[in-house]
Amino acid sequence: MKYYDEILSITDQIKFKHSFVPRLSYDNIVIAGMGGSSIAGEIFGEIYTRVPVVVSRGSDIPDFVSDKTIFIAISYSGNTEETISAVEQAMAKRAQIFIITSGGQLGDIGEEKIIIPAGYQPRSAIGYLLTPLLRTFGLVDDSTVDSISNALNAVKEHEGVIKETAAKIVSERRIPFIIGVPPVPSVAYRWKTQFNENAKIFAHSVSYPEMNHNELEAIPNFFGGYNFEYFLSGIPRGQYSERIETTESIAGIRIHRLPFVAGDVIPELFASILYGDLLSYFIAVERGVDPRDVSTIQRFKESVRKH
C-alpha cells in the first residue's frame, strides 16, 4: 500500500467495531504506550472524563495501579519493550488488562485483546488504535462513525490548499508551530510528531490557553532567522475564539484555521488528524524524503537491544 493510501485508510479504520467489556466498577484507567501508539491514549484521556485517565510512557507504571484499574496496553507491533514491561507489572497488581496490538509478544499475553490489521506504520494506524477505546467506553457508535466519515471526506476536498501550504513551508523553510485548543489539545502533539516522522522536520506544539502564559512572550522577541508557520489543530469555541484573535494581534502573527466548521468533537478531531497527516505527507513529497522511512529511529532501537 502506498503511504498516501495508508494515511487515507483512516476512513476505513474508523469502521473497526471491536471493543472490550470493562468491569462494572473501576477507579481509574491507565493507558501504556510509546510513540505513535501512545497518542491514542492522550486523545482518549481528554474526552473521557468520568474517571481519571493516565497515559504511561515508559517501562514502569504508576504506584496507584490496582485491581480497581483498567490497564490498556497499546503497541502496534506488539514488541515494544517498555509496554511489555508495563503489562507484566500491571498483571502482578491484578489490574484488568486490555491489549490492542497487531501481534508480536503482546499478542500472546492475556486473554482480553484486540488484534488489529498488520502492515501499517504505527502512526498511520491511529484509527485502529483509538476507535476501540472510544467504542469500549461508549463515546462512539455506528451513527457517530457516519459523522466521522463525512468530516474526513470534507478534509479531502481541501487537498489542494494543503499542498499549497506544504509547498510554502518547504520553499520558505518554515517551522510548523501547532496550537492545540480545548477540548482535545493533544491533537497538536499528533501533528508535531507527524511532521517529525513523516516530513523529517522540526515542529513545536503547545496547548491553548496555556501558551498565553509562556510562548506568547517569546514569539515576538525570539532570535532572528527563524520562521514559524502557525496552525490551530482544532476549532476554538466560545471565549477561545475571541482570545485567539487577541493572541494574533499581540504577537503580530497569523494563525491558520482548519477550513471546516465546528461540529461534534469526535468527528472534528479525526478530521484534524487527517489534515495534519496529509500536510506532513505533502511536505515530505516536496522535500523528496520518504515519509514511511523511520530508519534513524530503528537504528536506535537496534542499538539499545544490543546493549
Backbone torsions as a table, in degrees:
resi	resn	phi	psi	omega
1	MET	NA	130.4	175.8
2	LYS	-64.8	149.7	-175.1
3	TYR	-63.5	-34.0	176.0
4	TYR	-59.1	-44.8	178.9
5	ASP	-67.6	-33.0	177.5
6	GLU	-62.1	-41.7	177.8
7	ILE	-63.5	-46.6	-177.6
8	LEU	-70.4	-14.7	-179.8
9	SER	-66.7	-6.5	175.6
10	ILE	-57.9	-26.3	178.5
11	THR	-65.8	-26.8	175.1
12	ASP	-90.4	-34.7	-177.1
13	GLN	-60.9	-35.0	-177.2
14	ILE	-68.1	-12.7	179.5
15	LYS	-88.7	1.7	178.8
16	PHE	-66.2	121.2	-168.5
17	LYS	-102.4	3.5	-176.6
18	HIS	-72.8	146.2	178.9
19	SER	-153.8	169.7	178.4
20	PHE	-103.5	170.2	174.5
21	VAL	-118.2	100.8	-178.4
22	PRO	-71.0	160.5	171.1
23	ARG	-60.4	156.4	-179.4
24	LEU	-67.8	-28.6	-177.8
25	SER	-129.2	126.8	175.5
26	TYR	-152.6	151.7	-175.1
27	ASP	-97.8	-26.7	-175.7
28	ASN	-160.2	166.0	177.6
29	ILE	-126.4	130.2	174.4
30	VAL	-118.1	129.0	-179.9
31	ILE	-115.8	119.1	-178.6
32	ALA	-102.8	132.2	178.0
33	GLY	-177.1	164.3	179.8
34	MET	-130.0	150.7	173.3
35	GLY	57.6	-133.4	-177.1
36	GLY	-62.8	-21.7	179.5
37	SER	-78.0	-26.2	-174.9
38	SER	-80.3	-24.5	-175.0
39	ILE	-64.4	-28.7	175.9
40	ALA	-60.2	-39.6	177.8
41	GLY	-67.1	-39.5	178.3
42	GLU	-60.5	-47.7	-178.8
43	ILE	-64.0	-46.1	179.8
44	PHE	-58.2	-43.6	-177.1
45	GLY	-63.7	-22.0	179.3
46	GLU	-84.2	-21.3	-178.3
47	ILE	-109.9	-11.1	174.6
48	TYR	-108.1	109.7	-171.5
49	THR	-121.6	16.4	-178.4
50	ARG	-72.8	-33.0	174.5
51	VAL	-136.8	162.4	177.3
52	PRO	-61.0	136.8	176.1
53	VAL	-121.5	124.4	-179.1
54	VAL	-120.1	131.3	175.0
55	VAL	-96.7	124.5	-176.9
56	SER	-109.2	110.6	177.0
57	ARG	-106.1	110.0	-179.6
58	GLY	141.0	-178.5	-175.3
59	SER	-81.7	-23.9	-176.3
60	ASP	-103.1	155.1	-178.2
61	ILE	-113.4	161.1	179.4
62	PRO	-62.0	149.2	-178.9
63	ASP	-63.4	-27.5	-174.6
64	PHE	-76.0	-8.2	179.6
65	VAL	-58.0	132.3	-176.0
66	SER	-152.5	-169.2	177.2
67	ASP	-72.5	-2.0	174.2
68	LYS	-101.5	14.0	-179.4
69	THR	-107.5	136.2	165.0
70	ILE	-94.5	117.5	-175.6
71	PHE	-109.9	115.7	-175.9
72	ILE	-112.6	117.1	178.6
73	ALA	-99.6	126.9	179.3
74	ILE	-121.3	117.6	175.1
75	SER	-147.5	112.7	-176.8
76	TYR	-59.3	-46.7	-178.8
77	SER	-72.8	-30.6	-174.7
78	GLY	84.3	1.2	-176.5
79	ASN	-119.6	14.6	-179.2
80	THR	-68.1	116.6	-173.3
81	GLU	-55.9	-46.3	-176.9
82	GLU	-64.8	-40.0	-177.1
83	THR	-70.5	-37.4	176.8
84	ILE	-61.7	-44.5	178.3
85	SER	-61.2	-41.6	-179.9
86	ALA	-62.8	-42.0	179.7
87	VAL	-62.0	-43.7	-179.2
88	GLU	-61.0	-39.5	178.2
89	GLN	-68.3	-39.8	180.0
90	ALA	-66.8	-36.3	177.1
91	MET	-63.6	-38.3	179.4
92	ALA	-65.8	-25.6	178.7
93	LYS	-93.8	5.6	174.1
94	ARG	64.5	29.6	172.8
95	ALA	-70.7	157.0	172.7
96	GLN	-77.7	120.6	-172.5
97	ILE	-101.8	125.1	169.9
98	PHE	-116.6	140.4	-179.4
99	ILE	-127.8	131.8	173.9
100	ILE	-118.5	118.6	-175.5
101	THR	-161.4	165.3	174.4
102	SER	-95.6	-3.0	-179.5
103	GLY	149.2	-134.0	179.1
104	GLY	64.5	-160.3	-177.8
105	GLN	-64.0	-37.8	179.9
106	LEU	-65.6	-27.4	178.1
107	GLY	-65.2	-15.6	179.9
108	ASP	-104.5	2.8	-177.6
109	ILE	-106.1	137.9	172.9
110	GLY	73.2	172.3	-177.7
111	GLU	-106.8	-27.4	-175.8
112	GLU	-101.5	94.9	-177.6
113	LYS	-144.5	153.1	175.4
114	ILE	-116.7	120.8	178.7
115	ILE	-95.7	118.5	-178.1
116	ILE	-101.9	162.7	-177.0
117	PRO	-59.1	140.4	177.2
118	ALA	-90.0	173.3	174.6
119	GLY	99.6	-0.8	179.3
120	TYR	-102.5	159.1	161.8
121	GLN	-70.2	138.6	-177.8
122	PRO	-51.5	-38.4	-176.6
123	ARG	-70.1	-22.3	178.1
124	SER	-97.8	9.7	174.3
125	ALA	-104.4	24.7	-174.7
126	ILE	-57.9	-35.1	178.7
127	GLY	-64.3	-42.5	178.5
128	TYR	-67.1	-31.5	-177.4
129	LEU	-81.7	-35.0	-175.0
130	LEU	-90.2	-39.9	-173.9
131	THR	-58.3	-42.1	177.0
132	PRO	-59.0	-34.7	176.7
133	LEU	-64.8	-45.9	-177.7
134	LEU	-65.5	-38.9	179.0
135	ARG	-71.4	-40.6	-178.0
136	THR	-58.4	-38.1	-174.8
137	PHE	-106.9	22.4	168.9
138	GLY	73.4	22.7	-178.8
139	LEU	-93.5	-15.0	-179.4
140	VAL	-137.9	138.0	170.0
141	ASP	-136.2	-173.0	-175.0
142	ASP	-61.4	-36.0	-179.8
143	SER	-68.2	-35.5	177.2
144	THR	-64.8	-38.0	-179.9
145	VAL	-60.4	-38.2	177.2
146	ASP	-61.1	-42.5	179.3
147	SER	-66.1	-39.5	177.7
148	ILE	-62.6	-43.4	179.5
149	SER	-59.1	-42.8	178.6
150	ASN	-62.8	-40.1	-179.9
151	ALA	-66.7	-40.3	179.1
152	LEU	-66.5	-39.8	177.5
153	ASN	-63.6	-34.1	178.2
154	ALA	-64.9	-35.5	178.4
155	VAL	-64.6	-43.0	-177.4
156	LYS	-62.1	-25.2	178.1
157	GLU	-69.5	-16.6	-177.8
158	HIS	-104.0	20.1	-175.6
159	GLU	-61.3	-34.3	178.4
160	GLY	-61.0	-44.3	178.0
161	VAL	-64.2	-40.5	179.7
162	ILE	-61.7	-43.0	178.2
163	LYS	-62.4	-41.4	179.2
164	GLU	-63.0	-41.2	179.1
165	THR	-65.5	-41.0	178.2
166	ALA	-61.4	-43.5	-180.0
167	ALA	-62.0	-39.2	178.9
168	LYS	-64.9	-44.2	-178.9
169	ILE	-59.9	-41.2	-178.6
170	VAL	-73.7	-47.7	-175.6
171	SER	-65.7	-33.1	-179.2
172	GLU	-99.8	4.5	177.8
173	ARG	51.4	53.4	-176.5
174	ARG	-95.9	152.8	-179.9
175	ILE	-105.0	120.5	178.5
176	PRO	-64.2	134.4	178.7
177	PHE	-124.4	106.2	-169.9
178	ILE	-106.6	128.9	-176.6
179	ILE	-109.5	115.4	177.6
180	GLY	-87.8	136.9	-178.5
181	VAL	-118.1	151.0	176.8
182	PRO	-59.0	148.5	10.1
183	PRO	-93.9	1.5	-177.4
184	VAL	-129.9	67.9	-178.0
185	PRO	-67.1	-20.4	-177.1
186	SER	-67.2	-13.8	175.7
187	VAL	-60.9	-28.7	176.6
188	ALA	-62.0	-39.1	178.1
189	TYR	-66.5	-36.6	175.0
190	ARG	-58.2	-46.9	177.4
191	TRP	-56.7	-48.0	-177.0
192	LYS	-56.2	-48.8	-177.4
193	THR	-67.4	-30.0	175.9
194	GLN	-69.1	-38.8	174.0
195	PHE	-61.3	-41.2	-179.9
196	ASN	-63.3	-52.4	-171.6
197	GLU	-83.6	-43.2	-178.2
198	ASN	-76.8	-52.4	-173.2
199	ALA	-90.7	-13.1	-178.8
200	LYS	60.2	42.5	176.8
201	ILE	-129.7	158.8	174.1
202	PHE	-75.6	151.0	174.7
203	ALA	-151.8	161.2	-179.3
204	HIS	-128.5	135.2	178.0
205	SER	-123.8	143.9	179.0
206	VAL	-140.3	167.7	175.2
207	SER	-114.1	149.1	179.9
208	TYR	-108.4	135.9	12.9
209	PRO	-93.0	7.0	-177.8
210	GLU	-54.0	-36.5	-177.0
211	MET	-60.8	-25.4	179.4
212	ASN	-70.5	-7.9	179.9
213	HIS	-106.0	3.9	177.8
214	ASN	-152.8	-71.1	-176.3
215	GLU	-58.2	-29.9	-178.3
216	LEU	-57.6	-35.1	179.0
217	GLU	-70.2	-31.7	-176.0
218	ALA	-80.5	-33.1	-171.2
219	ILE	-55.3	-52.3	-177.9
220	PRO	-80.8	-4.5	-175.0
221	ASN	-119.7	14.7	-174.4
222	PHE	-76.0	165.1	176.8
223	PHE	-54.6	147.7	173.9
224	GLY	-71.7	162.2	176.7
225	GLY	92.8	-5.8	177.6
226	TYR	-108.6	130.9	179.5
227	ASN	-118.1	119.2	179.2
228	PHE	-103.9	148.1	171.5
229	GLU	-115.8	120.5	-170.0
230	TYR	-97.7	136.8	-179.1
231	PHE	-135.0	147.9	163.4
232	LEU	-97.3	132.3	178.6
233	SER	-93.0	3.5	177.0
234	GLY	-149.7	179.3	-178.7
235	ILE	-104.0	115.8	-177.6
236	PRO	-66.9	141.1	-179.0
237	ARG	-118.8	153.2	174.4
238	GLY	56.4	-131.0	-175.7
239	GLN	-63.4	-25.9	-177.3
240	TYR	-66.8	-31.1	179.5
241	SER	-60.6	-47.3	179.0
242	GLU	-67.9	-39.0	-176.8
243	ARG	-69.2	-31.2	175.4
244	ILE	-61.1	-41.6	178.1
245	GLU	-63.8	-38.2	176.8
246	THR	-64.6	-40.9	177.5
247	THR	-59.2	-44.7	178.2
248	GLU	-58.8	-44.6	-177.4
249	SER	-65.5	-46.0	-177.8
250	ILE	-66.6	-42.0	-175.9
251	ALA	-84.4	-16.0	-178.4
252	GLY	70.8	41.7	-177.6
253	ILE	-129.4	167.3	172.2
254	ARG	-118.8	130.3	-177.4
255	ILE	-110.0	126.0	177.0
256	HIS	-67.0	133.1	172.7
257	ARG	-99.4	153.0	172.2
258	LEU	-66.5	137.5	-173.1
259	PRO	-86.3	44.9	173.0
260	PHE	-147.5	161.1	-173.3
261	VAL	-82.8	156.7	179.4
262	ALA	-66.2	140.8	176.5
263	GLY	-141.9	-146.9	175.8
264	ASP	-68.3	150.6	-171.5
265	VAL	-62.5	-45.2	-172.8
266	ILE	-68.8	-47.4	173.8
267	PRO	-58.0	-37.9	-179.2
268	GLU	-64.4	-41.2	-177.3
269	LEU	-69.0	-36.4	176.5
270	PHE	-67.0	-38.4	177.7
271	ALA	-62.8	-41.1	179.0
272	SER	-65.2	-40.9	177.4
273	ILE	-57.8	-47.5	-179.6
274	LEU	-63.9	-40.8	179.9
275	TYR	-59.5	-48.6	179.4
276	GLY	-64.8	-38.5	178.5
277	ASP	-62.4	-45.4	179.9
278	LEU	-66.0	-39.6	179.3
279	LEU	-62.1	-44.9	179.1
280	SER	-65.2	-36.2	179.0
281	TYR	-64.5	-47.1	-177.6
282	PHE	-70.3	-26.6	171.8
283	ILE	-65.2	-43.2	177.6
284	ALA	-59.3	-43.4	178.7
285	VAL	-61.1	-45.6	179.8
286	GLU	-61.7	-34.9	-178.3
287	ARG	-83.5	-14.2	-177.9
288	GLY	75.1	29.5	177.0
289	VAL	-109.7	156.7	-178.5
290	ASP	-83.9	112.2	-176.9
291	PRO	-67.7	-21.3	-179.6
292	ARG	-79.2	-30.1	-171.9
293	ASP	-67.8	128.4	172.7
294	VAL	-133.2	43.3	-173.8
295	SER	-64.1	-30.6	178.8
296	THR	-64.8	-43.9	177.5
297	ILE	-65.2	-40.2	179.8
298	GLN	-63.8	-38.3	178.8
299	ARG	-63.5	-37.5	177.3
300	PHE	-62.9	-46.7	-178.3
301	LYS	-61.1	-41.9	180.0
302	GLU	-65.5	-38.5	178.6
303	SER	-64.6	-40.7	179.2
304	VAL	-64.7	-40.8	179.9
305	ARG	-61.0	-37.5	-177.2
306	LYS	-67.6	-23.0	-177.4
307	HIS	-104.0	NA	NA
